[in-house]
Amino acid sequence: MILAAIDLAHPEHHKLILGRAHSAALAEEKRLAVISVLPDFGMSLVAPWFKEGATESVVKEAGEALHRAVTDALGAEVDATCLHILRQGTIYQEILTAAEKHKPSLIVMGAHRPDLRDYLIGPNAARVVRHAQCSVLVLRD
C-alpha cells in the first residue's frame, strides 16, 4: 500500500501529492490509500462552540471532499479503487496511526514553506518522517 496524506484545506497541493502517490502505487503494484485529518471537534476547548450534530455534518462533508479530491486529481476510476481514510485529531499522530494499521511501503505528503520555527520541513511532516516505520516522501509545491 502507498499512503498519500492530503490537507483538504489546500486543494492546490492535491494533484502533486496524489499524482506522485499514484505513480508509486502503479510502479510497486500496490493499492493507493488517501488520508486526510480533521481537527478534533470534540476537544474541550472547541466543543461548546458547535451545535449538536455539527461534527457528523462536517465529517460527512469532509468525506465527500476527500472523494472529490481524488476524483479531480486522478479520475473516478482511481477514486473507486483507493482506500479513503478520514480521521480526527492531531495530523501527524493520525497519519502514523493509519500507517501502523495499514503498513504502507511509502507515505507521500506535502509540507508548507519553512519559516524560522521549522526550517527544513513543516512540523507534521518532520514528525512523520522521524517516527514512520516506512519511507516518507515529502513534497513541496
Residue pairs with C-beta under 8 A, 6 or more apart in sequence:
1 25
1 30
1 31
1 32
1 33
1 83
1 102
1 103
1 104
1 105
2 21
2 22
2 24
2 25
2 28
2 30
2 31
2 32
2 33
2 104
2 105
2 106
2 107
2 108
3 21
3 33
3 34
3 35
3 95
3 98
3 99
3 102
3 104
3 106
3 107
3 108
4 17
4 18
4 20
4 21
4 22
4 32
4 33
4 34
4 35
4 107
4 108
4 109
5 17
5 34
5 35
5 36
5 37
5 91
5 95
5 107
5 108
5 109
5 110
5 128
6 13
6 14
6 17
6 18
6 34
6 35
6 36
6 66
6 69
6 109
6 110
7 13
7 36
7 110
8 36
8 38
8 62
8 65
8 66
8 69
10 110
11 69
11 72
12 141
13 110
13 139
13 141
14 69
14 72
14 73
15 72
15 73
16 110
16 139
16 141
17 108
17 109
17 110
17 139
18 34
18 69
18 70
18 73
18 74
19 73
19 74
20 108
20 137
20 139
21 32
21 34
21 106
21 108
22 32
22 74
22 78
24 30
24 106
24 108
24 137
25 31
25 32
28 105
28 106
30 104
30 105
31 81
31 82
31 83
32 78
32 81
32 82
32 83
33 82
33 83
33 84
33 85
33 98
33 102
33 104
34 66
34 69
34 70
34 82
34 83
34 84
34 85
35 85
35 86
35 87
35 94
35 95
35 98
36 62
36 65
36 66
36 69
36 85
36 86
36 87
37 86
37 87
37 88
37 89
37 90
37 91
37 94
37 95
38 58
38 59
38 62
38 86
38 87
38 88
39 46
39 88
40 88
40 89
40 90
41 47
41 50
41 54
41 55
41 58
41 88
42 55
42 88
59 86
59 88
62 86
63 84
63 86
66 84
66 86
67 79
67 84
70 78
70 79
70 82
70 84
71 78
71 79
74 82
83 102
85 98
85 102
87 94
87 97
87 98
88 94
91 124
92 123
92 124
92 125
92 127
92 128
92 131
95 107
95 109
95 124
95 128
96 127
96 128
96 131
96 132
99 107
99 128
99 132
99 133
99 134
100 133
103 134
104 134
105 134
105 135
106 134
106 135
106 136
106 137
107 128
107 132
107 134
107 135
107 136
107 137
108 136
108 137
108 139
109 124
109 125
109 128
109 136
109 137
109 138
109 139
110 125
110 138
110 139
110 140
110 141
111 121
111 122
111 124
111 125
111 138
111 139
111 140
112 122
113 140
114 120
114 121
114 122
117 123
118 126
120 126
121 129
121 138
125 136
125 138
128 136
129 136
129 138
